[in-house]
């Protein structure tokens, strides 16, 4: 039923959310063996069908398969198992890729809500928040409030956090930071990790209270005790910056290690970077490789990109550029900006892809540039200057170089300098061109030779004026950095 509709996209993306789905109701997996469960389902046991679905969702004793999980949830739901209705609805809504599948998911959640299921109430509220209900023109805040208040009244630990977020941001309700804080505090009292992290954000940002770094650290540590890998990561970042504690890279590494133990993929990637920096042999690098691979198995898109480097260069594994390209592509389609830039570069150079394709390269660079990548803007400038995969457009090339410079791409200075010397796409300005060349030469092996060639074309007055412009142009470089480090 579901497989034929090709309901799910990449397995990594799906599995990244599966553990969260299982945690919604706080239920533990059954202790029965898979063989025992399968015997029970032969007799039509709905509870056993639900538990088999849980096993397939998380890969507990079987190969993880969201499609198999959905099939088993469907069997149980059709027999009236309310938990299966909620789980099936959540799965279809979260990972469905067609309007029909989304609608089916919403209908199953509605059935669960009608039977008073708390998990269904929270899940349906999230659907309304995201505007995923087919035909929806936006969030139905009145419905959301009712669903969350009903779930809260029935003891949901997640509902107070979501309600608190609404009041903190003024979404669908009048903004009330004090009420938000009270809801988060109630969530903390019930042991909600999400509430601990939300309340930490309140104290970190000073929302209706005095900013309190000690309280923030206390809440992070409380969340760690409750099993939060995310809180470990935030403590590591605090240790790196000296926020609320003594600045200590060593302490940061310990928190990243703890986060990795708690299956936080970001922490795993950081630990792998530490290991690579200290590795002196293949054994040390192998540990980093395994750590990144584990993060990738958890569905972390950035880990897919990091893992590609091991295959691309043959570090701690057999060199396999085709596998590297597959991983980079998977990361790129999941929004990892450096991976999008790398895909553009590979198509532009014809490396690790079936065929060199300037049009595909421009498309990937455009996607990354739209997300703020200065490197992608630089390459788009080059392509518009030379007509690679796009029409020759000197004016656009100039604009892309300027945008790249604002994001700290030093090579763009030399390119823009050449445009200014020749008056291509911009009014000729030898002095300003010289200033850009002086800055750009610092990142080039042939920098001195380049400067000598440019100086030969300029008058002493133009060179002097150019040198005077350097401090001004250096302030532009890196003024808009950020957004690429994932």
PyMOL commands that set and color helices and strands:
alter all, ss='L'
color gray80, all
select helices_A, chain A and resi 3-5+11-23+34-42+46-58+66-78+82-95+99-114+118-130+141-153+159-169+177-189+193-205+213-225+229-241+249-261+265-278+282-297+301-313+321-333+337-349+358-370+374-386+394-406+411-422+430-443+447-455+460-476
alter helices_A, ss='H'
color red, helices_A
deselect
rebuild
show_as cartoon
